[in-house]
Amino acid sequence: MARPRMTADIRLFPCLSDNFGYLVHDPATEATAAVDAPEAGPIVAALEAAGWTLTDILVTHHHHDHTGAIPALKERYGCRVTAPAGEADKIPLADATVRDGDTVRVGALEARVIETPGHTLGQVAYWFADDDAVFVGDTLFSIGAGRVFEGTYPMMWASLLKLRALPDATRIFCGHEYTESNIRFARTIDPDNAALKARADEAARQRAAGKATVPSRMGEEKRANPFLRADAPELAAALGMAGQSATAVFAEIRERKNKF
């Protein structure tokens, strides 16, 4: 018999200037994980509002705006900190490390670890397949992708392809509220994309209503996000790069975004 789907209770809330905080709660066991730890105050407030106790922190990568609250949360809750194996020495108070293909549990919930290097060398995503949810840190954004700080463009493109291969229904929970800026850039290189226009209209309505633009769905991103379309011949042609490799096209898109 197939396992029931959509079992996790996922809460999203703002942290710092433009980060997202996330809680993933298992109603069956009362286990609760924070995905990354940008800021203690909002995480504690979200836990108290829900009546939950933090049991786990799942870290995507070592940057301070994703790990800065680990010591305070660890002291308050005694929670278990799971970190990417490639960055464990840069993440405070890590109790366990994970690599590509590993499984992590939050109570009865299961997530598969997907290594997605590029933004940082050891970054990982956590894919809760039964809940159509993936937490991608700063690798993929709604209509965007992360800066390549530590890796290479081929490395980052390969990581995006891993994420793009997830089912279209997968909800993408990313690290920051960057959607409107990403859309403004995307429309400079892909102005005739109807899916992008629809996403721009949707994001404008969401922000006008004071709502987050996250999560988006993988199927939507595959149609509208230029960083996931670097192997689309029409996009390469629009950039004057017809016939060039997807990696080269991705690098050009990322370089243009860096200067936008």
C-alpha positions as CSV (number, residue, x, y, z in Angstrom):
1,M,0.0,0.0,0.0
2,A,1.3,3.5,-0.9
3,R,2.2,5.7,1.9
4,P,-0.1,8.7,2.5
5,R,1.0,12.0,0.9
6,M,1.1,15.5,2.2
7,T,1.8,14.5,5.8
8,A,4.1,17.3,6.9
9,D,2.9,20.6,8.3
10,I,5.2,23.3,6.7
11,R,5.4,26.8,8.1
12,L,7.1,29.7,6.3
13,F,8.0,33.1,7.8
14,P,10.4,36.0,7.2
15,C,13.8,36.2,8.8
16,L,16.5,38.9,8.7
17,S,16.0,41.3,5.7
18,D,14.9,38.8,3.0
19,N,15.5,35.3,4.2
20,F,12.8,32.7,4.8
21,G,12.6,30.6,7.9
22,Y,11.0,27.2,7.6
23,L,9.5,24.7,10.1
24,V,8.7,21.1,9.0
25,H,6.4,19.4,11.6
26,D,5.4,15.7,11.8
27,P,1.9,15.6,13.4
28,A,2.3,11.9,14.1
29,T,5.4,12.2,16.3
30,E,5.5,15.9,17.1
31,A,9.0,16.2,15.8
32,T,9.8,19.5,14.2
33,A,12.8,20.6,12.1
34,A,13.9,24.1,11.1
35,V,15.5,24.1,7.7
36,D,18.4,26.4,8.2
37,A,18.6,28.8,11.1
38,P,18.8,32.4,9.8
39,E,17.5,34.2,13.0
40,A,16.5,32.8,16.4
41,G,13.7,35.2,17.3
42,P,11.3,34.5,14.4
43,I,12.0,30.7,14.6
44,V,11.2,30.7,18.3
45,A,8.1,32.8,17.7
46,A,6.8,30.5,15.0
47,L,7.4,27.4,17.2
48,E,5.6,29.0,20.1
49,A,2.7,30.1,17.9
50,A,2.2,26.6,16.7
51,G,2.9,24.9,20.1
52,W,5.8,22.9,18.7
53,T,9.2,22.0,20.1
54,L,12.3,22.1,17.9
55,T,13.9,18.7,17.6
56,D,16.1,19.1,14.5
57,I,17.9,21.7,12.3
58,L,18.6,20.7,8.7
59,V,21.3,22.9,7.3
60,T,21.6,23.5,3.5
61,H,25.0,25.3,3.5
62,H,27.4,27.2,5.7
63,H,26.6,30.9,5.0
64,H,26.0,32.8,8.2
65,D,22.5,33.9,7.2
66,H,21.5,30.2,7.2
67,T,23.4,29.1,10.3
68,G,23.7,32.1,12.6
69,A,20.9,31.1,15.0
70,I,22.2,27.5,15.5
71,P,23.9,28.1,18.8
72,A,20.9,29.9,20.4
73,L,18.5,27.3,19.1
74,K,20.7,24.4,20.2
75,E,21.0,25.9,23.7
76,R,17.3,26.5,24.0
77,Y,16.0,23.2,22.6
78,G,18.9,20.7,22.6
79,C,18.0,20.0,19.0
80,R,19.9,17.7,16.6
81,V,21.9,19.6,13.9
82,T,22.3,17.9,10.6
83,A,24.9,19.4,8.2
84,P,26.3,18.7,4.7
85,A,29.4,16.5,5.1
86,G,31.4,18.8,2.9
87,E,30.9,21.8,5.1
88,A,30.6,20.4,8.6
89,D,33.7,22.1,9.7
90,K,32.1,25.5,8.9
91,I,28.8,24.8,10.6
92,P,28.5,25.2,14.4
93,L,27.5,22.3,16.6
94,A,26.8,19.8,13.9
95,D,25.7,16.4,15.3
96,A,25.4,14.5,12.1
97,T,26.5,14.9,8.5
98,V,24.9,13.8,5.2
99,R,25.9,13.2,1.7
100,D,24.1,12.8,-1.7
101,G,21.5,10.0,-1.5
102,D,21.3,9.9,2.3
103,T,18.0,9.9,4.0
104,V,17.2,12.1,6.9
105,R,14.2,11.7,9.2
106,V,12.0,14.2,11.0
107,G,9.9,12.0,13.2
108,A,8.2,9.7,10.6
109,L,8.9,12.1,7.7
110,E,11.7,11.3,5.3
111,A,13.8,13.5,3.1
112,R,16.4,12.5,0.5
113,V,19.6,14.5,0.5
114,I,20.6,15.9,-2.9
115,E,24.1,17.5,-3.2
116,T,23.9,20.7,-5.2
117,P,27.3,22.3,-5.2
118,G,28.0,25.6,-6.9
119,H,26.8,28.4,-4.6
120,T,29.0,26.7,-2.0
121,L,31.0,23.5,-2.5
122,G,29.0,21.4,-0.1
123,Q,25.5,22.7,-0.3
124,V,22.6,20.2,-0.2
125,A,18.9,20.2,-0.7
126,Y,16.3,18.2,1.3
127,W,13.6,16.5,-0.8
128,F,10.5,15.4,1.1
129,A,9.1,13.3,-1.8
130,D,5.9,12.2,0.0
131,D,5.1,15.9,0.6
132,D,6.0,17.3,-2.8
133,A,8.5,19.6,-1.1
134,V,12.2,20.4,-1.6
135,F,14.2,22.8,0.4
136,V,17.0,24.1,-1.8
137,G,18.8,26.8,0.2
138,D,20.4,29.2,-2.2
139,T,20.9,27.0,-5.2
140,L,17.5,27.6,-6.9
141,F,15.1,30.5,-6.5
142,S,11.7,31.4,-7.9
143,I,12.7,32.6,-11.4
144,G,16.4,32.6,-10.4
145,A,19.4,30.7,-9.2
146,G,22.1,31.4,-6.7
147,R,25.4,33.2,-7.3
148,V,28.3,30.8,-7.9
149,F,30.6,31.8,-5.0
150,E,32.7,28.6,-4.4
151,G,32.0,26.3,-7.3
152,T,32.0,26.6,-11.1
153,Y,29.4,27.3,-13.7
154,P,29.4,23.7,-14.9
155,M,29.0,22.5,-11.3
156,M,26.1,24.8,-10.7
157,W,24.3,23.9,-14.0
158,A,24.7,20.2,-13.1
159,S,23.1,20.9,-9.7
160,L,20.2,22.7,-11.3
161,L,19.6,19.8,-13.6
162,K,19.4,17.5,-10.5
163,L,16.7,19.7,-9.1
164,R,14.9,20.2,-12.5
165,A,14.6,16.4,-12.6
166,L,12.2,16.4,-9.6
167,P,8.5,16.0,-10.3
168,D,6.7,19.0,-11.7
169,A,4.4,19.1,-8.6
170,T,7.4,19.6,-6.3
171,R,7.1,22.7,-4.2
172,I,10.3,24.7,-4.1
173,F,11.2,26.3,-0.7
174,C,14.2,28.6,-1.3
175,G,16.3,30.7,1.0
176,H,15.3,34.2,0.0
177,E,12.5,36.4,-1.3
178,Y,14.1,37.4,-4.5
179,T,11.2,36.7,-7.0
180,E,10.4,40.2,-8.2
181,S,14.0,41.2,-8.8
182,N,14.5,37.8,-10.6
183,I,11.5,38.4,-12.8
184,R,12.7,41.9,-13.8
185,F,16.0,40.4,-14.9
186,A,14.4,37.4,-16.6
187,R,12.2,39.6,-18.8
188,T,15.2,41.3,-20.2
189,I,16.4,38.1,-21.8
190,D,13.2,36.1,-22.3
191,P,10.5,38.8,-22.9
192,D,8.2,36.7,-25.0
193,N,7.9,33.8,-22.5
194,A,4.1,33.5,-21.7
195,A,4.8,31.4,-18.6
196,L,7.2,34.1,-17.3
197,K,4.5,36.8,-17.9
198,A,2.0,34.8,-16.0
199,R,4.4,34.3,-13.1
200,A,5.2,38.0,-13.1
201,D,1.5,38.8,-12.8
202,E,1.0,36.2,-10.0
203,A,4.0,37.5,-8.0
204,A,2.8,41.1,-8.3
205,R,-0.6,40.0,-6.8
206,Q,1.1,38.0,-4.0
207,R,3.4,40.9,-3.0
208,A,0.5,43.4,-3.2
209,A,-1.4,41.2,-0.8
210,G,1.6,41.0,1.5
211,K,2.2,37.4,0.8
212,A,5.4,35.4,0.0
213,T,6.0,34.4,-3.6
214,V,7.3,31.0,-2.3
215,P,6.8,28.2,-2.8
216,S,6.6,27.8,-6.5
217,R,6.2,24.5,-8.4
218,M,9.0,22.8,-10.3
219,G,6.8,22.6,-13.4
220,E,6.2,26.4,-13.4
221,E,9.9,27.0,-12.9
222,K,10.9,24.7,-15.8
223,R,8.7,26.9,-18.1
224,A,9.5,30.3,-16.7
225,N,12.9,30.3,-15.0
226,P,15.7,31.2,-17.5
227,F,18.3,29.5,-15.3
228,L,16.5,26.2,-15.8
229,R,16.2,26.8,-19.5
230,A,19.8,27.2,-20.5
231,D,19.5,24.2,-22.8
232,A,16.4,25.6,-24.6
233,P,17.5,26.5,-28.2
234,E,15.2,29.5,-28.4
235,L,16.7,31.1,-25.3
236,A,20.3,30.4,-26.6
237,A,19.3,32.1,-29.9
238,A,17.8,35.1,-28.1
239,L,21.2,35.5,-26.3
240,G,23.1,35.3,-29.6
241,M,24.5,31.9,-28.5
242,A,22.7,29.5,-30.9
243,G,24.5,26.1,-31.0
244,Q,26.6,26.8,-27.9
245,S,26.5,24.4,-24.9
246,A,23.9,24.7,-22.1
247,T,26.8,25.3,-19.7
248,A,28.0,28.3,-21.7
249,V,24.5,29.7,-21.9
250,F,24.0,29.2,-18.2
251,A,27.2,31.0,-17.5
252,E,26.2,33.9,-19.7
253,I,22.8,34.2,-18.0
254,R,24.5,34.2,-14.6
255,E,27.1,36.8,-15.6
256,R,24.3,39.1,-16.9
257,K,22.4,38.6,-13.6
258,N,25.5,39.4,-11.6
259,K,25.6,42.8,-13.4
260,F,21.9,43.5,-13.4
